[in-house]
């Protein structure tokens, strides 16, 4: 018998008094789940970004309504554009009175065999998923380092370790996010700033359903020990742990969020 999905975990004040910035957080994916969890964990202020104006506006309204936190702001940002990244960081610093936590969630997937993949397809996935994470980290670190504190949580993937057909571009990007996490974390630690990452296996949401065939998603979910994909909030829970003081000694770690068989 397949185990039931656990009950939603209520907040425990893990981010009480903190301000949080999350990229690509509109819609129903991991980013929105992380934004909701941050509010439920007591953050004092929250800013989310996205590239779709209407979706962003809707997400901000939903977060205010669902969590009761009124200090929720939205800012358009394409992480492939340096000027938009700088504008997002500047706006977050202003509206949040300093961003204590940055969650780098922006990423792009897709399915394509290597022999059929164009340079443009390869470059776009890496530019959003890996270089976008780099741009956000580079832009955020100076302010955090000046304050002598701060946390950055990156969204990687188990595909940074494991092989899967038609995922060479995405896997390469996520492996890069892991390496970026480890190396940048050592530099940031000198200033009291922590950088870590999560590596989910499969968490079903609308964006993923549009990017991959349903039969493939069903097959991948069936390989998990629980016989199901993760709920997006189960991934967000681990992000909250890494963002909290409970993870105060963790530096450059990549934490799997997976129930795959050993």
GIKAJO-V511264 format. One record per residue. N is the residue number from 0. PSI is psi in degrees with one decimal (NA if undefined). NEAR is the number of other C-alpha atoms within 8 Angstrom. Layout:
# GIKAJO-V511264
N/PSI/NEAR
N/PSI/NEAR
This chain:
# GIKAJO-V511264
0/132.0/2
1/129.0/6
2/147.1/6
3/154.0/4
4/131.6/4
5/161.1/4
6/147.9/4
7/132.6/5
8/128.0/4
9/158.3/5
10/151.2/9
11/21.5/7
12/26.5/9
13/-28.8/11
14/27.8/12
15/126.0/9
16/-0.5/7
17/157.0/12
18/144.1/13
19/135.6/15
20/128.9/13
21/127.5/15
22/153.2/12
23/53.0/13
24/5.2/18
25/155.9/15
26/-160.6/8
27/21.1/10
28/-162.2/13
29/-36.8/14
30/-45.5/14
31/-40.9/13
32/-39.2/13
33/-38.6/15
34/-44.7/13
35/-43.7/11
36/-39.5/13
37/-42.6/13
38/-42.6/13
39/-24.1/12
40/10.6/13
41/15.4/14
42/147.2/15
43/-25.3/11
44/152.7/13
45/135.3/15
46/134.2/13
47/152.3/17
48/161.4/16
49/171.2/16
50/-5.9/9
51/112.8/7
52/-49.0/8
53/-42.7/6
54/-37.0/10
55/-45.9/18
56/-42.2/9
57/-42.2/9
58/-41.9/12
59/-45.3/13
60/-41.6/8
61/-41.2/8
62/-41.7/13
63/-42.9/12
64/-43.8/8
65/-30.0/7
66/-19.0/9
67/-7.4/7
68/121.5/11
69/-21.1/6
70/62.3/8
71/127.5/12
72/154.0/9
73/146.9/11
74/125.6/11
75/137.6/12
76/127.5/11
77/112.5/9
78/-4.1/13
79/-6.6/8
80/112.2/8
81/-40.3/8
82/-33.2/6
83/-35.9/11
84/-46.6/14
85/-37.6/9
86/-38.5/8
87/-46.8/12
88/-43.2/11
89/-43.9/8
90/-39.8/9
91/-41.8/13
92/-38.3/10
93/-53.1/8
94/-31.3/8
95/-1.4/12
96/45.1/7
97/125.2/10
98/118.3/14
99/-31.4/11
100/133.0/13
101/126.5/12
102/113.1/12
103/99.0/12
104/-16.0/13
105/132.9/12
106/163.7/10
107/133.3/8
108/-154.8/7
109/167.3/8
110/124.4/8
111/132.2/9
112/149.2/10
113/-42.1/7
114/-18.8/4
115/-5.0/6
116/131.4/9
117/162.8/6
118/-39.2/6
119/-41.4/6
120/-46.0/8
121/-49.6/10
122/-37.6/8
123/-43.4/8
124/-43.9/15
125/-35.9/13
126/-42.4/10
127/-50.3/14
128/-46.0/15
129/-56.4/14
130/-32.1/10
131/-41.0/13
132/-40.6/15
133/-46.7/9
134/-44.3/11
135/-41.7/12
136/-46.7/9
137/-39.3/8
138/-31.3/10
139/-33.2/10
140/-42.0/9
141/-43.1/8
142/-43.9/8
143/-40.8/13
144/-36.6/13
145/-36.6/7
146/-16.8/7
147/22.1/9
148/163.8/11
149/160.8/13
150/136.0/11
151/129.7/14
152/121.4/15
153/149.7/14
154/106.1/13
155/-144.4/14
156/151.1/14
157/-17.3/11
158/-10.6/12
159/-17.4/13
160/-35.5/8
161/153.8/7
162/143.9/7
163/135.1/7
164/146.7/6
165/16.5/8
166/23.4/12
167/-42.7/11
168/-45.6/9
169/-43.9/14
170/-40.5/14
171/-40.8/10
172/-43.5/13
173/-34.1/14
174/-36.7/13
175/-39.3/10
176/-39.4/14
177/-46.2/12
178/-41.6/8
179/-42.3/9
180/-49.4/15
181/-45.6/13
182/-46.0/9
183/-30.5/10
184/-38.6/14
185/-37.7/10
186/-43.7/8
187/-31.6/13
188/-26.9/11
189/-21.2/7
190/10.7/10
191/15.5/10
192/134.9/15
193/136.1/15
194/124.9/17
195/177.8/17
196/156.5/16
197/153.7/16
198/87.3/13
199/154.2/13
200/-76.8/13
201/124.3/9
202/115.5/11
203/132.9/11
204/172.4/10
205/-38.5/8
206/-42.2/8
207/-39.0/8
208/-30.8/11
209/-22.3/7
210/-15.2/9
211/149.0/10
212/145.8/8
213/-36.1/7
214/-34.4/6
215/-43.6/8
216/-41.0/10
217/-40.3/8
218/-45.5/8
219/-40.4/10
220/-36.2/11
221/-22.1/10
222/-14.0/10
223/151.0/13
224/-33.9/9
225/-3.0/8
226/19.9/10
227/162.3/10
228/161.7/12
229/149.4/11
230/146.7/8
231/-31.4/12
232/-20.1/11
233/-34.3/8
234/-43.9/14
235/-34.1/13
236/-41.5/10
237/-35.7/10
238/-41.8/12
239/-40.8/14
240/-48.3/11
241/-31.8/13
242/-16.6/12
243/171.1/10
244/-14.1/8
245/-21.9/6
246/29.3/9
247/-22.3/7
248/7.5/4
249/123.5/9
250/123.1/11
251/20.6/14
252/149.1/10
253/111.2/11
254/117.2/8
255/139.3/10
256/86.2/10
257/148.4/11
258/25.5/8
259/152.2/8
260/144.9/6
261/NA/2
